[in-house]
Amino acid sequence: MSKYDVEVEGRLKALEGTVGNIEGMINSLVAQVDELKSHSHDAPAAPAAGSDARLDQIVATLKAAEPGKFRNL
């Protein structure tokens, strides 16, 4: 083989290796997405709306844990 052929062959092998790595990463990502799609929680998460109720719950918990430390507004 000529010097040019050797150089082209080396570049081709490098590209094929890169493509193989990319295919592996894509397959891994597809598997992760499938796993996330099939995931479910035992209890539903608290809704984002009604954050005032959640805040009131946190304040009540803190007041119960440290009586006399927090004043009412």
C-alpha positions as protocol buffer text, in pm:
chain_id: "A"
residue {
  index: 1
  type: MET
  ca { x: 0 y: 0 z: 0 }
}
residue {
  index: 2
  type: SER
  ca { x: 108 y: 352 z: -66 }
}
residue {
  index: 3
  type: LYS
  ca { x: 163 y: 608 z: 206 }
}
residue {
  index: 4
  type: TYR
  ca { x: -167 y: 773 z: 106 }
}
residue {
  index: 5
  type: ASP
  ca { x: -357 y: 442 z: 132 }
}
residue {
  index: 6
  type: VAL
  ca { x: -215 y: 380 z: 479 }
}
residue {
  index: 7
  type: GLU
  ca { x: -317 y: 731 z: 590 }
}
residue {
  index: 8
  type: VAL
  ca { x: -669 y: 694 z: 449 }
}
residue {
  index: 9
  type: GLU
  ca { x: -707 y: 351 z: 609 }
}
residue {
  index: 10
  type: GLY
  ca { x: -599 y: 492 z: 948 }
}
residue {
  index: 11
  type: ARG
  ca { x: -848 y: 777 z: 922 }
}
residue {
  index: 12
  type: LEU
  ca { x: -1126 y: 537 z: 819 }
}
residue {
  index: 13
  type: LYS
  ca { x: -1060 y: 310 z: 1118 }
}
residue {
  index: 14
  type: ALA
  ca { x: -1065 y: 614 z: 1350 }
}
residue {
  index: 15
  type: LEU
  ca { x: -1399 y: 726 z: 1207 }
}
residue {
  index: 16
  type: GLU
  ca { x: -1546 y: 378 z: 1237 }
}
residue {
  index: 17
  type: GLY
  ca { x: -1438 y: 369 z: 1603 }
}
residue {
  index: 18
  type: THR
  ca { x: -1601 y: 706 z: 1666 }
}
residue {
  index: 19
  type: VAL
  ca { x: -1924 y: 591 z: 1502 }
}
residue {
  index: 20
  type: GLY
  ca { x: -1920 y: 279 z: 1719 }
}
residue {
  index: 21
  type: ASN
  ca { x: -1879 y: 493 z: 2032 }
}
residue {
  index: 22
  type: ILE
  ca { x: -2164 y: 721 z: 1927 }
}
residue {
  index: 23
  type: GLU
  ca { x: -2391 y: 423 z: 1858 }
}
residue {
  index: 24
  type: GLY
  ca { x: -2308 y: 287 z: 2204 }
}
residue {
  index: 25
  type: MET
  ca { x: -2390 y: 620 z: 2368 }
}
residue {
  index: 26
  type: ILE
  ca { x: -2719 y: 645 z: 2177 }
}
residue {
  index: 27
  type: ASN
  ca { x: -2819 y: 292 z: 2278 }
}
residue {
  index: 28
  type: SER
  ca { x: -2735 y: 373 z: 2640 }
}
residue {
  index: 29
  type: LEU
  ca { x: -2944 y: 692 z: 2628 }
}
residue {
  index: 30
  type: VAL
  ca { x: -3238 y: 507 z: 2471 }
}
residue {
  index: 31
  type: ALA
  ca { x: -3225 y: 249 z: 2751 }
}
residue {
  index: 32
  type: GLN
  ca { x: -3216 y: 526 z: 3014 }
}
residue {
  index: 33
  type: VAL
  ca { x: -3514 y: 703 z: 2856 }
}
residue {
  index: 34
  type: ASP
  ca { x: -3710 y: 377 z: 2843 }
}
residue {
  index: 35
  type: GLU
  ca { x: -3632 y: 317 z: 3210 }
}
residue {
  index: 36
  type: LEU
  ca { x: -3747 y: 668 z: 3304 }
}
residue {
  index: 37
  type: LYS
  ca { x: -4068 y: 626 z: 3104 }
}
residue {
  index: 38
  type: SER
  ca { x: -4152 y: 305 z: 3287 }
}
residue {
  index: 39
  type: HIS
  ca { x: -4070 y: 448 z: 3632 }
}
residue {
  index: 40
  type: SER
  ca { x: -4355 y: 521 z: 3870 }
}
residue {
  index: 41
  type: HIS
  ca { x: -4379 y: 639 z: 4230 }
}
residue {
  index: 42
  type: ASP
  ca { x: -4569 y: 462 z: 4505 }
}
residue {
  index: 43
  type: ALA
  ca { x: -4713 y: 792 z: 4624 }
}
residue {
  index: 44
  type: PRO
  ca { x: -4778 y: 1083 z: 4391 }
}
residue {
  index: 45
  type: ALA
  ca { x: -4561 y: 1389 z: 4437 }
}
residue {
  index: 46
  type: ALA
  ca { x: -4712 y: 1696 z: 4599 }
}
residue {
  index: 47
  type: PRO
  ca { x: -4860 y: 1930 z: 4341 }
}
residue {
  index: 48
  type: ALA
  ca { x: -4667 y: 2244 z: 4261 }
}
residue {
  index: 49
  type: ALA
  ca { x: -4979 y: 2455 z: 4313 }
}
residue {
  index: 50
  type: GLY
  ca { x: -5076 y: 2538 z: 4669 }
}
residue {
  index: 51
  type: SER
  ca { x: -4727 y: 2619 z: 4787 }
}
residue {
  index: 52
  type: ASP
  ca { x: -4883 y: 2831 z: 5065 }
}
residue {
  index: 53
  type: ALA
  ca { x: -5024 y: 2515 z: 5222 }
}
residue {
  index: 54
  type: ARG
  ca { x: -4684 y: 2350 z: 5203 }
}
residue {
  index: 55
  type: LEU
  ca { x: -4521 y: 2656 z: 5358 }
}
residue {
  index: 56
  type: ASP
  ca { x: -4777 y: 2655 z: 5640 }
}
residue {
  index: 57
  type: GLN
  ca { x: -4698 y: 2288 z: 5701 }
}
residue {
  index: 58
  type: ILE
  ca { x: -4324 y: 2360 z: 5722 }
}
residue {
  index: 59
  type: VAL
  ca { x: -4379 y: 2652 z: 5960 }
}
residue {
  index: 60
  type: ALA
  ca { x: -4603 y: 2438 z: 6182 }
}
residue {
  index: 61
  type: THR
  ca { x: -4338 y: 2165 z: 6191 }
}
residue {
  index: 62
  type: LEU
  ca { x: -4067 y: 2413 z: 6286 }
}
residue {
  index: 63
  type: LYS
  ca { x: -4283 y: 2568 z: 6557 }
}
residue {
  index: 64
  type: ALA
  ca { x: -4358 y: 2224 z: 6700 }
}
residue {
  index: 65
  type: ALA
  ca { x: -3991 y: 2131 z: 6697 }
}
residue {
  index: 66
  type: GLU
  ca { x: -3875 y: 2456 z: 6859 }
}
residue {
  index: 67
  type: PRO
  ca { x: -4158 y: 2592 z: 7079 }
}
residue {
  index: 68
  type: GLY
  ca { x: -4125 y: 2958 z: 7167 }
}
residue {
  index: 69
  type: LYS
  ca { x: -3853 y: 3023 z: 6911 }
}
residue {
  index: 70
  type: PHE
  ca { x: -4079 y: 3145 z: 6631 }
}
residue {
  index: 71
  type: ARG
  ca { x: -4335 y: 3420 z: 6674 }
}
residue {
  index: 72
  type: ASN
  ca { x: -4669 y: 3449 z: 6498 }
}
residue {
  index: 73
  type: LEU
  ca { x: -4709 y: 3726 z: 6245 }
}
